[in-house]
Amino acid sequence: MVDIFKKAFDWQEARVAQREGWYPYFRALDKSMGPKAIYKGREIIMCGSNNYLGLTHHPKVKEAALKAVQEFGTSCSGSRFLNGTLTLHEDVERRLAKFMKRESALVFSTGFQTNLGTITALVGRGDTVVIDKTDHASIVDGCYLAFGETKRYRHNDMEDLERVLKDVKDPERCLLIVDGVFSMEGDLANLPEIVKLKKKFGFRLMVDDAHGVGVMGEHGRGTAEHFGLEDEVDLVMGTFSKSFASLGGFIAGPDQVIHWIKHHSRAMIFSAAIPASNAATVLAVCDIIETEYPQLRDRLWANTKKMQAGLKGAGFDTGHTQSPIIPILVGDMRKTFDFYLGLLQQGVFVNPVIPPAVEPNRTMIRTSYMASHTNEILEQALGTIQAVGKATGVI
């Protein structure tokens, strides 16, 4: 007999990294201030956040959250299905449906649950779900839990996708799910070619735009708007933990489909609702996007282009990014950790990315940028990244 805990007791990799001083995860910040943070009592530059529009500290956003706590308290203490739905939740859903130009929207407690709950509600026995091999873990796990057949294609490889689709027995019972903006390398799904295949084969299309909503498109509606293909995408998933400066997620699409998900998603029915403060935050962000988005978008993309040009000019390999997510490809796990620790010691917070999030030869430092970064902050970050990159042999 083998104790079910044996695998846990035997696993020592993280313990070794902690003892040797190069463990890079669960770093506790003393304070987050948007483009900067306090870590172990000293100020550092934050180049590892998904706070793309920089709204987590916007006065209107904080005021809305505080007011909601005073009026509704700290928790709904129940699921949306039973006692946990507030008028605020329904206000958010109507507002998001209008913003996204969709018939209906449904709010979940987290972005992860949104994908999990949507996929398991829609994909059943006899159905097929097709995903990109680098889709987010929440998509992968949703497919594992669904009762349909899952097929995967090589990342953004349209020839391989067509090969996979030809093997689908009933394309009309097929859902293709793809990240709009891929969360690690920052490249975009090839939606124009995917849509061409959609018209050829007849499958349904869902785009996970967690990193696209608020970032891509003239009005911030995401990757489909960026490509001018909103009418061709059946479902759009988004999160509140990025541009919306909150916590939660949503799925938007045809009203009857959202109605089905609402009544068949276990992740929805058996999870507590987001607190009123989170919902009020989203509504405040929607107000800001309606009035200030062009300025926020322009600052975000000016900062993004500055860092893309600066990092490439310094000799770093930034892959094929087309977004504020800018990877610095390293390809060696220990060198990735050395680079990360060197940056943290010099006052720049970034994220080291290793398998299984990426392939072994694609280990990287993931950097990301906000509308609230100033030129001065970015110049300082660039200088530090270049210096540490040279010291660690990355460039």
Secondary structure, DSSP 8 states (H G I E B T S, - for coil): ---TTHHHHH--HHHHHHHHT---S----SEE-SSEEEETTEEEEE-S---TT--TT-HHHHHHHHHHHHHH-S---SBTTTT---HHHHHHHHHHHHHHT-SEEEEESSHHHHHHHHHHHH--TT-EEEEETT--HHHHHHHHHSSSEEEEE-TT-HHHHHHHHHT-S-GGGEEEEEESB-TTT--B--HHHHHHHHHHH--EEEEE-TTTTTTSSTTS--HHHHHT-GGG-SEEEEESSSTTSSS-EEEEE-HHHHHHHHHH-HHHHTSB---HHHHHHHHHHHHHHHHHHHHHHHHHHHHHHHHHHHHHHTT---TT--SSEEEEE---HHHHHHHHHHHHHTTEE-EEE-TTSS-GGG-EEEEE--TT--HHHHHHHHHHHHHHHHHTT--
